[in-house]
Each structure stands twice: as C-alpha cells, then as structure tokens.
Amino acid sequence: MSGVLLRELRGGVLTLTLNRPDAGNAVDLELARALMHAAIECDEDRAIRCVVLTGAGRLFCAGGDIAAFAAAGERISALIKELTAYLHSAIARFARMEKPLITAVNGAAAGAGFSLAILGDIALASTAASFNLAYAGIGLSPDGGATWLLPRLIGLRRAQELMLTGERLSAAQAAALGLVTRTVEAAELAGEAAKLALRLAAGPTQALGRTRGLLLSSFGTALETQMENEARAIAACASGAEAREGLAAFLAKRAANYSV
C-alpha cells in the first residue's frame, strides 16, 4: 500500500489512514489511486470484515490538492478527470462492498474530504472536526458523490444552502443536522471507532452487506420493488451459513460466531 495511505488489518478490521498530514491529507493523484486500490482490496478480501477510514495529523482531509491543480496550468481539466476517475471508483466500491464502513473524522473535512467523511455507514466526528463544502470559494463545483449523498442525509433544501454558500459546520452542528452519526471527544475517537469496528467485524458480513445494498437503493426504488428486493435478500441470507449459525446460537442461548 502506498505511503500516502496507511493500512492496518487487525481482528478483521482494516484501518485506512490518509497519510499526507503536511498537505492536510489533500487528495492528489497518488492518494486517489491508493484509495481506489484499497477499495478494491476491501471488496475482494474476505479477511476484511469492517473498514475504518481516518486521517493522520490535525485534519481528516482538506479536499483536492489545490497546489497540484494550480501547477497543472492548462492541463487542469485533464488532471481533475484522472483524479476523479480514481476517487469516484474508490467511493463507489466503498459504498457497495459488503463490509461496513466507519469514518473517524479526526479534524477538518473539506471538499472531497467532506464526501469521504459522510460516506461511512457510521460517521464518528471528533469534537474538533469541522465540515465545509469549499468548492464555490475556489470556483469549482462538488465531486466525490456529495450532490448525491448529502441531500439524502439532510434534505435538498439544507444541502443547497451548504453547497452554494460554503458554510462551515462544527462537529456539533453536523451531528444535529444528521450529517454524522455522533461526536466523540478527540482523545477517544480512535478507540471508539476501533471498538465499534470490532463489533461490526464480529457480525454477519453477508447480512450486513445486503442491508447496506438495500439502503443504498431505497431512494430510487418503488415500495413494491424494494420489498421484492428485501424478500430476495432475506431468503438468500436464510439459506447461508451465517443464518444457520445465528439461529443455532439463538436457540442454544449462546453468542454467535460468524467468523468461521
């Protein structure tokens, strides 16, 4: 794994750490490419049962690498097309993989960093974190799936205001809006994310994955279609090893072991 993205696998939990602290963990081509490869690994590797995404240093992610954009000159359009090809591939795979994703937002999340921060099934924010869709301030429009995900989290009207004004939100404001799951004291963030990730990693991966997929499709699906998808998903889960273990454990009044 590239040095710009640290990787630690422990107890079925893969922790990915954005590692460009001197640049605010800004996304350049190298980091975008590393995120894409990591997302593919998460999707493919059965040893990975839950993923945590966080940042090194004071910031979670400052967004795109503005210095690289400026240095690109007339090639900026081509640069951004290549960067978003990698970044969007990563985000799509993180969203659609079977494994749960926890984001541990340790500091400021701006631009594409905002998109990465809110991508988690469970998004934990340090009380020191802040959130800012800073695109309009530099004459750009959003990327990273923000225009798709943000209205679904907080509604179109509030999303419009945040995107058009570039308003900066504190962690407490983000939690009150439903942008993140909850806030955690800065010193406790890593530990809380790890504890939660281990709990999810011990769960039934197939069932959690199908639940993620159903939720992802729900806004664009009619009720009857969604219920048919639910019926097919629960039937598929029921015929698998996880359900057999879960049912047996329930009847035997013991803890289920889904990792075998």
DRENDO-760032 format. One record per residue: x, y, z of N, C-alpha, C in turn. Coordinates in steps of 0.05 Angstrom, whole numbers, plus 5000, padded with zeros to 4 digits. Layout:
N
XYZXYZXYZ/...
END
This chain:
260
501749765000500050005000501850255000/500950454985502550704983502850835010/505150975014505651115038503751335044/502251425023500251635027497651525039/497451265041495151135053496050905069/495950935096496950725114494750515117/495650265121493850035122494549865146/492549805164492949625186490549445189/491049175186488948975189489348835216/487248855232487348725259484548635266/484248375273481648275282479448305261/480148285236478148315215477548605208/478748795221478349085216480649195201/480149315178482249445163481949745168/484049865180484050155185485750285163/484550465148485850615127486250895137/488750995136489351265146490451435124/489051645116490051835097492651955109/494851945094497452005106499052205090/497852445087499352675076498952905095/499752865120499053075141500153345135/502553365122503653625116502053775095/500453625080498653755060495753735068/495253695094492453675103491053425092/492653215085491452975073489853035048/490653245034489353325009489653094988/487653064972487552844952488952924927/491352804922492652834896492352574880/493652554857493352314841494252064856/496452084871497551844884495551754906/494451934921492651854942490051754931/489051884909486551784897486851504886/489251454874489751184863490050984886/491251064908491550884930488850814943/487051004944484350954954482850764936/483150794910481850604892482850324896/485450284898486550014902485649904929/485550074950484749984976481749894975/480150044961477249984960476849714946/478449664925478249404911479149184930/481249224945482149024965479948974985/478749184995476549145015474248985004/473649034979471448894965472048594962/474648534957475448264949476348084972/477648204992479048045013477047965035/476547705037474547605057475547635085/478147675089479247715116478547985127/477748165109476848435118473848425122/473048485147470248465154469048735161/470748935165469749205171472149395163/471449645155473449835146473150095162/475350205171475350465184477150645167/476050885162477551085147477951335164/480451415167481151655184483451805171/484352015185486552175174488852195194/491252235184493552285201493852585206/494852665230495252945236492753085245/492753345241490553515251488053505234/488353465208486053465190485253185182/482653155176481752905164482452905135/481553105120482253135092481453415082/483353565071482853835062481553845035/480953615023479753614996481753564975/481353664951483253634929485753794934/487953704922490553834925490554084908/489954314920489754564905492454644893/494654594907497254654895497754504870/496954254869497254094845495454194822/493054284830491254404810492454644797/493554824814494755074804497155014786/498754814795501154744780500554624753/498154504750497454374725497054564702/496554814708496155014686493854934667/494454934642492454874621491554584622/493054414637492354124638490554064662/489454274675487954224700485454054694/484154104672481753944666482453644664/484553584649485453304646486253184673/487653344690488453254716485953184733/484053354734481653304750480053064740/479953034713478552794703479952534711/482652534712484052294720483752254750/483952474766483652444795480952344803/478852464791476152374798475552094788/476852004767476551724758477351534780/479651584793480551424815478851454840/478351704847476951764872474051654871/472751704849469951614846469751314845/471751184833471750884833472050784862/473750924877474150844906471550874921/470251104918467851164933465650974926/465350914901463250724892463650444905/466150354905466750094917466450094947/467250304960466850324989463850314996/462250444979459350454983458050194978/459050034959457649794950458849534961/461149544975462349304985460549185007/460848935013459248805034459948905062/462448985066463349045093462449325102/461749365127461049625137463449815137/462850075133464950285133464450475156/466450525172466350725193468350945185/467351195186469251415183469751545210/472251585216473051705242474251975234/472652185235473452445225474852595247/477552595245479252695266479652995265/478953125243479453415241477753525218/478653745207477153875185476753695161/474353695150473653545126472553745106/473953795085473153995065473153875037/471453975020471353884992470953584990/472753454976472653164973472853025000/474253145019474453035046471753035060/470053225054467353225064465852985054/466152925027464852695016465752435029/468352405033469452165046468452145074/468252365088467452365116464552265120/462752355102459952275106459252015093/461251885080460751635066460251395085/461251415110461151195128458251115135/457850855139455350765149454950885177/457150895192457151035217459451235215/458751495219460751705217461151825244/463551785255464251895281465952145277/465252365290466752615287467952695313/470552755313471852875336470453145341/470353225367469153485373470853705361/473353645352475053845339474553855309/472953685298472553665269470753905260/471053955234469254155221468754055193/466654155181465754065155465154295137/466254285112465954515095466054435065/463954495051463854445022465054695009/467654695006469054945000469255004970/467854854954468254874925467755154913/465455274921464755534910466855744915/468255714937470255904945472655914926/473055694911475255684892474255644863/471655704859470555704832470055424821/469555224838469154954828466454854838/465454644825463054504833463854254848/461954134864462653904881463253644865/464653464878465153204867465053004890/466052764886466052564907463352454915/461352494899458652394905457152574924/458252814931456952984950454153064942/453653124916451053214908448952994908/449852744909448052514911447452444941/449552434957449352344984448252555003/449152805001448353005020445353055021/443953084998441053125000439652885013/440752645010439452415023439852415053/442052535062442552535091441052765105/441053005093439953235107437753385092/436953285068434853415053435953605032/434453645011435353814989435754104997/433854215012433954495019436454575034/437154415055439554475070442054425054/441954215038444254145020444854375001/442754494990443054724972444554944986/443655015010444955235024447855175030/448454935039451254875046453054885022/452054784999453754764975454055044962/452055204962452155464948453555674965/453355654992454655855009457355775019/457955515020460455425031460555455061/458255455074458155485103459855275117/461355355137462955165153461355075177/461154805182459754695204461654585225/461054635250462454495272461554205273/463054045289462253765292459453745305/458853925324456253915338454053985318/454554185301452554265281452054035261/454253905253454053675234452453455246/452853395272451353185285448353255288/447853515294445053605297443553585270/444953625248443753605222443353325212/444753135225444652855215446852795195/448752985193450952945174452852735183/453252715209454852505222453152365243/454052125251452451965270452552085297/454952155307455252285333458052395335/458452565356461052675361462352515384/465052515384466652375404468952565412/469552565438471852725446474352645430/476052835423478252785405480052555415/480552545441482352345453481152065452/478552055448477151795449476251695421/476751855401475751795374476851525364/479451495364480651255352479651005367/479551015394478650795410475750725405/474150925403471250885398470850755371/472250855351472050745324472950455323/475150395337476150125338474249935352/473050025374471149855389468749795372/467649995359465349955342465949785318/468349815306469149655283469449365290/470549305313470849025322468048895326/466249055336463448955340462248885313/462549065293461449015267462848785253/465548765257467048555244466248285255/465248275279464348015291461547945282/460248115267457448075258457347915233/454847865223454447705198454947875173/457247845161458148025139456148015116/455147785108453347765086450747925091/449747885115447248025122447648325124/449848405135450448695137450848805109/452148655092452648745064450048785049/448248585052445648605038443948835049/444248885075442849115088443949375076/446549395073447749635061446649675033/446549465017445549484990442649574988/441049465006438149545006437849835013/439349925032439150215040440050395017/442150305004443350464982441350504959/439750294954437950304931435250424938/434650464964431850514972430750774962/432350984958431351244950430451244920/431551064905430851054876429050824869/427850694888426350444883423450474893/421550384878418750384886418450184910/416350234926415950064950415749774943/414149704923413849414916416449294907/417949444891420549344882422449314906/422449504924424149484947423449244964/420949194968420048964984420848704971/420648694944421548454930424548414934/426148634932428948624938429548524966/427948624985428248535013427648235015/425548145002424847865004427047684993/428147764970430347614958432847614976/433347844988435747865004435547695030/433247715043432947565068432847265062/431747185039431646905032434546805027/436046965013438846885007440446865033/440047055051441447045077440546795092/438046725092436946505107438146235099/438946215074440045965064443045945067/444246145079447146155082448146065110/450746035112451945935137451546135160/451546395154451146585176448546555190/446346525175443746485187443546225202/444746015191444745765206446145795233/448345935233449845975258448246165277/447046375266445546555282443146425295/441646265279439346135290440045925311/442245775305443145575325444045705351/445445925348446446065372444046175389/442046285375439746385389438346175404/437845945391436445725404438045605427/440745605424442445495445443145705466/442145945463442646165482445646215486/447046225463449946285464450546505444/452946615446453746815427454346685400/453546815379454046715352456946765344/458046585328460746615318460646615287/460646855276460246895247462946885232/465146865246467746895232468846635222/467546415228468446145219467546085191/
END
